[in-house]
């Protein structure tokens, strides 16, 4: 409607930041922006992944296609992905996708020469760019570095030689390019306890009420025997406590509302890029998309204005 502004200024409050995990609050916006940000993180933030495999020798028990598929799913460190060109848009190699501006080359040569099984893993891939290498996952038990993701196991006399080309892409084209292992958001809940009504319950009834919540949102204060909110964000909107209050004949015992302008995000990265960089890149991509929509709308409006001006001139 003319004269009405829907412009909002979202704010982010960061809670937890690790290399592969980030938790933050997105406030003063609506579900459309929150979901757009989530979808961009999953499907439109670019990374680098193996896209072409040329196998020279393969005498392992796995066929060529199986090995190529496994190679494609190995996460590669993709800090420079935003600056790279898509192979289809690269003018340096005429879209061939095999130049330094749009691709990274890998080589793998492995042969088992003794009776001990040889594990060929992602760390055996030799990259033409030292900044684009397979993601390293430390051993969960010892914390020490390991050989990475196992590609194939070789027995005596078996050999694997190949060349692979990694290219920039997005998760919308193939899941191997998605930098996100998990991206979720939830409405921030607001929980109010009717203290007067709660006082009408016996201690056993209070315990029964608290236990009715499967995610332990409520607890009983051991000093005052009062029901308190233990962890509001653990609430899953299952309405179990509301149903329990109804069954006890105490409707209105608690009120639970979702803040429609506040969201809690949890982001897990595959390791291709850090979780914080994933969020930042997603905001940049979303901004570019919104700018494109704004430019398109301005162009249409300008065309309409020029069309009206031309009609007036012809009428004159």
C-alpha positions as CSV (number, residue, x, y, z in Angstrom):
1,X,0.0,0.0,0.0
2,X,1.2,3.5,-0.8
3,X,2.7,5.3,2.1
4,X,3.3,2.1,4.1
5,X,6.9,1.0,4.7
6,X,7.7,-2.7,5.5
7,X,11.5,-2.1,5.7
8,X,13.1,-3.9,8.7
9,X,16.6,-3.9,10.0
10,X,17.5,-7.5,11.2
11,X,20.1,-7.9,13.9
12,X,22.3,-10.9,14.7
13,X,23.5,-11.9,18.1
14,X,26.2,-14.6,18.1
15,X,26.1,-17.2,20.8
16,X,28.6,-19.9,19.9
17,X,31.3,-19.9,17.2
18,X,33.5,-22.9,16.4
19,X,35.2,-23.9,13.2
20,X,32.4,-26.3,12.3
21,X,29.5,-25.0,14.4
22,X,27.8,-21.7,15.0
23,X,24.7,-20.7,17.0
24,X,23.2,-17.3,16.7
25,X,20.0,-15.3,17.2
26,X,18.3,-13.5,14.2
27,X,16.0,-10.8,15.5
28,X,13.7,-8.0,14.2
29,X,12.8,-9.8,11.0
30,X,10.2,-12.4,9.8
31,X,10.1,-16.1,8.9
32,X,10.5,-15.3,5.2
33,X,14.0,-13.9,5.7
34,X,15.0,-16.5,8.2
35,X,14.0,-19.3,5.8
36,X,15.6,-17.6,2.8
37,X,18.9,-17.4,4.8
38,X,18.6,-21.1,5.7
39,X,18.0,-22.1,2.1
40,X,20.9,-20.0,0.8
41,X,23.3,-21.6,3.3
42,X,22.3,-25.1,2.2
43,X,21.9,-24.6,-1.5
44,X,23.6,-21.4,-2.8
45,X,26.8,-20.8,-1.0
46,X,29.5,-22.0,-3.4
47,X,32.2,-24.5,-2.6
48,X,34.8,-26.6,-4.5
49,X,34.2,-30.3,-5.2
50,X,35.7,-32.9,-7.6
51,X,33.6,-32.9,-10.7
52,X,35.6,-34.8,-13.3
53,X,37.6,-38.0,-12.7
54,X,39.9,-39.6,-15.3
55,X,41.0,-43.1,-14.1
56,X,44.2,-44.4,-15.7
57,X,44.6,-47.6,-13.7
58,X,42.1,-49.3,-11.3
59,X,42.6,-52.9,-10.2
60,X,40.8,-52.5,-6.9
61,X,37.5,-54.2,-6.0
62,X,35.6,-51.0,-6.6
63,X,34.6,-50.0,-10.1
64,X,35.5,-46.7,-11.7
65,X,32.1,-45.1,-11.2
66,X,32.0,-46.0,-7.5
67,X,35.4,-44.4,-6.9
68,X,34.5,-41.3,-8.9
69,X,31.3,-40.9,-6.8
70,X,33.3,-41.2,-3.5
71,X,35.8,-38.7,-4.7
72,X,33.0,-36.2,-5.5
73,X,31.7,-36.4,-2.0
74,X,35.0,-35.6,-0.3
75,X,34.7,-32.0,1.2
76,X,37.5,-29.8,0.0
77,X,38.7,-26.6,1.8
78,X,36.9,-23.9,-0.2
79,X,38.0,-20.6,1.3
80,X,38.7,-19.2,-2.1
81,X,35.5,-20.5,-3.7
82,X,33.7,-17.1,-3.7
83,X,36.6,-15.6,-5.7
84,X,36.7,-18.4,-8.3
85,X,34.7,-18.5,-11.5
86,X,32.1,-21.0,-12.4
87,X,33.5,-23.1,-15.2
88,X,30.5,-22.2,-17.5
89,X,31.3,-18.5,-17.1
90,X,35.1,-18.7,-17.4
91,X,36.4,-16.9,-20.5
92,X,40.0,-17.9,-19.8
93,X,39.4,-21.5,-20.9
94,X,36.2,-20.9,-23.0
95,X,34.0,-22.9,-20.5
96,X,36.2,-26.0,-20.6
97,X,36.6,-25.8,-16.8
98,X,40.2,-26.8,-16.6
99,X,42.2,-23.6,-15.9
100,X,43.6,-22.0,-12.8
101,X,40.7,-19.5,-12.5
102,X,37.9,-22.0,-12.4
103,X,39.4,-25.4,-11.4
104,X,41.9,-27.3,-9.2
105,X,43.7,-30.4,-10.4
106,X,44.3,-33.5,-8.2
107,X,46.4,-36.6,-8.8
108,X,46.4,-39.9,-6.9
109,X,48.8,-42.8,-7.3
110,X,48.7,-45.8,-4.9
111,X,49.8,-49.4,-5.2
112,X,49.9,-52.1,-2.5
113,X,53.3,-53.9,-2.5
114,X,53.0,-56.1,0.6
115,X,50.5,-58.4,2.4
116,X,49.2,-55.6,4.6
117,X,46.0,-53.9,3.3
118,X,46.7,-50.4,2.0
119,X,44.1,-47.8,2.9
120,X,43.9,-45.1,0.2
121,X,42.4,-42.0,1.7
122,X,41.6,-38.4,0.9
123,X,45.0,-37.2,2.2
124,X,46.7,-39.2,-0.6
125,X,45.2,-36.7,-3.1
126,X,47.9,-34.3,-4.4
127,X,46.5,-30.9,-5.2
128,X,47.8,-28.3,-7.7
129,X,46.7,-25.6,-5.2
130,X,47.9,-25.8,-1.6
131,X,44.9,-23.8,-0.4
132,X,42.4,-26.4,-1.9
133,X,42.9,-29.7,-0.1
134,X,40.7,-32.3,1.4
135,X,39.2,-31.4,4.8
136,X,41.1,-32.9,7.7
137,X,39.1,-34.6,10.4
138,X,41.1,-35.2,13.6
139,X,40.6,-38.6,15.3
140,X,37.7,-38.2,17.7
141,X,39.4,-40.5,20.3
142,X,43.0,-39.1,20.3
143,X,42.5,-35.7,18.6
144,X,45.5,-36.5,16.3
145,X,45.4,-36.1,12.5
146,X,44.5,-39.1,10.5
147,X,44.6,-40.1,6.8
148,X,41.2,-38.6,6.2
149,X,38.3,-40.2,4.4
150,X,39.0,-43.7,3.1
151,X,38.4,-43.9,-0.7
152,X,39.3,-47.6,-1.3
153,X,41.4,-50.4,0.3
154,X,44.0,-52.2,-1.8
155,X,45.5,-55.7,-1.4
156,X,48.9,-56.9,-2.7
157,X,49.3,-56.1,-6.4
158,X,46.3,-53.8,-6.7
159,X,46.8,-50.3,-8.0
160,X,44.9,-47.0,-8.4
161,X,46.0,-44.1,-10.6
162,X,43.8,-41.2,-11.4
163,X,43.5,-37.5,-12.3
164,X,40.6,-35.4,-11.0
165,X,39.4,-31.9,-11.6
166,X,37.6,-29.9,-8.9
167,X,35.3,-27.0,-9.8
168,X,33.2,-24.4,-8.1
169,X,29.5,-25.2,-7.7
170,X,26.5,-24.8,-5.4
171,X,24.3,-27.3,-3.6
172,X,21.4,-26.5,-5.8
173,X,23.2,-28.2,-8.7
174,X,24.5,-31.2,-6.6
175,X,24.6,-32.0,-2.9
176,X,28.4,-32.5,-3.1
177,X,28.8,-28.7,-3.3
178,X,26.7,-28.0,-0.2
179,X,28.9,-26.6,2.6
180,X,26.2,-27.2,5.2
181,X,25.9,-30.5,7.2
182,X,22.9,-29.1,9.1
183,X,21.1,-25.7,9.2
184,X,18.1,-25.3,11.5
185,X,16.2,-22.5,13.0
186,X,13.4,-22.3,15.5
187,X,11.1,-19.5,16.8
188,X,12.3,-18.3,20.1
189,X,9.6,-19.3,22.7
190,X,8.2,-17.1,25.4
191,X,6.8,-19.0,28.4
192,X,4.7,-17.5,31.2
193,X,3.7,-19.4,34.3
194,X,0.5,-18.4,36.1
195,X,1.9,-18.3,39.6
196,X,-1.5,-18.0,41.3
197,X,-2.9,-21.0,39.5
198,X,0.3,-23.0,40.0
199,X,0.0,-22.5,43.8
200,X,-3.3,-24.4,43.8
201,X,-1.4,-27.6,42.8
202,X,0.1,-30.0,45.3
203,X,3.8,-30.8,45.1
204,X,3.0,-34.2,43.5
205,X,0.8,-32.5,40.9
206,X,3.6,-30.0,40.2
207,X,6.0,-32.9,39.7
208,X,3.5,-34.6,37.4
209,X,3.2,-31.4,35.4
210,X,6.9,-31.0,35.1
211,X,7.4,-34.6,34.0
212,X,4.8,-34.3,31.3
213,X,7.2,-32.2,29.2
214,X,9.5,-34.7,27.3
215,X,12.2,-32.1,26.8
216,X,12.5,-31.0,30.4
217,X,11.5,-27.3,29.8
218,X,10.3,-27.0,33.4
219,X,11.8,-27.9,36.8
220,X,11.0,-27.6,40.4
221,X,13.1,-25.2,42.6
222,X,14.3,-27.4,45.5
223,X,14.3,-24.4,47.8
224,X,10.9,-23.0,47.2
225,X,9.1,-26.0,45.5
226,X,8.0,-23.6,42.8
227,X,7.8,-24.6,39.1
228,X,10.3,-22.6,37.1
229,X,11.3,-22.5,33.5
230,X,14.5,-24.6,33.3
231,X,15.2,-24.3,29.5
232,X,12.8,-22.4,27.4
233,X,14.6,-23.2,24.1
234,X,14.2,-26.9,24.7
235,X,10.5,-26.5,24.0
236,X,9.5,-28.2,20.7
237,X,6.0,-26.8,20.4
238,X,4.5,-30.3,21.0
239,X,1.9,-28.8,23.4
240,X,2.3,-31.7,25.9
241,X,2.3,-29.4,28.9
242,X,-0.7,-27.5,27.7
243,X,-2.6,-30.8,27.2
244,X,-1.5,-31.9,30.7
245,X,-2.8,-28.6,32.2
246,X,-6.1,-29.2,30.5
247,X,-6.3,-32.7,31.8
248,X,-5.6,-31.5,35.3
249,X,-8.5,-29.0,35.0
250,X,-6.1,-26.0,35.1
251,X,-6.3,-24.4,31.6
252,X,-4.1,-21.3,31.5
253,X,-1.6,-22.8,33.9
254,X,1.1,-21.8,31.4
255,X,1.1,-19.7,28.3
256,X,3.6,-20.4,25.5
257,X,4.0,-18.1,22.5
258,X,6.5,-18.0,19.7
259,X,8.2,-14.7,19.0
260,X,7.4,-14.1,15.4
261,X,10.4,-11.8,14.9
262,X,13.1,-13.8,16.7
263,X,14.8,-17.0,15.5
264,X,17.5,-19.2,16.9
265,X,19.9,-20.7,14.2
266,X,22.2,-23.7,14.6
267,X,24.6,-24.2,11.7
268,X,27.0,-27.1,11.2
269,X,29.5,-27.0,8.4
270,X,31.0,-29.9,6.4
271,X,34.4,-28.3,6.9
272,X,34.6,-27.0,3.4
273,X,34.4,-23.5,4.9
274,X,34.1,-22.4,8.5
275,X,30.6,-22.1,10.0
276,X,31.1,-18.4,10.5
277,X,32.2,-17.9,6.9
278,X,29.2,-20.0,5.7
279,X,26.8,-17.5,7.5
280,X,28.7,-14.5,6.1
281,X,28.8,-15.8,2.6
282,X,25.1,-16.7,2.7
283,X,24.3,-13.1,3.8
284,X,26.4,-11.8,0.8
285,X,24.6,-14.2,-1.6
286,X,21.2,-13.2,-0.3
287,X,22.1,-9.5,-0.6
288,X,23.1,-10.0,-4.2
289,X,19.8,-11.7,-5.0
290,X,17.8,-9.0,-3.3
291,X,19.8,-6.3,-5.2
292,X,19.0,-8.1,-8.4
293,X,15.3,-8.1,-7.6
294,X,15.4,-4.4,-6.7
295,X,17.2,-3.6,-10.0
296,X,14.7,-5.6,-11.9
297,X,11.8,-3.8,-10.2
298,X,13.4,-0.4,-10.9
299,X,13.9,-1.3,-14.5
300,X,10.2,-2.4,-14.9
301,X,9.1,0.8,-13.2
302,X,11.3,2.9,-15.5
303,X,10.0,1.1,-18.6
304,X,6.4,1.8,-17.5
305,X,7.2,5.5,-16.9
306,X,8.8,5.9,-20.3
307,X,5.9,4.0,-21.9
308,X,3.4,6.5,-20.3
309,X,5.6,9.4,-21.4
310,X,5.7,8.1,-25.0
311,X,2.0,7.6,-25.0
312,X,1.5,11.2,-23.8
313,X,3.9,12.5,-26.5
314,X,2.1,10.6,-29.2
315,X,-1.2,11.8,-28.0
316,X,0.2,15.4,-28.0
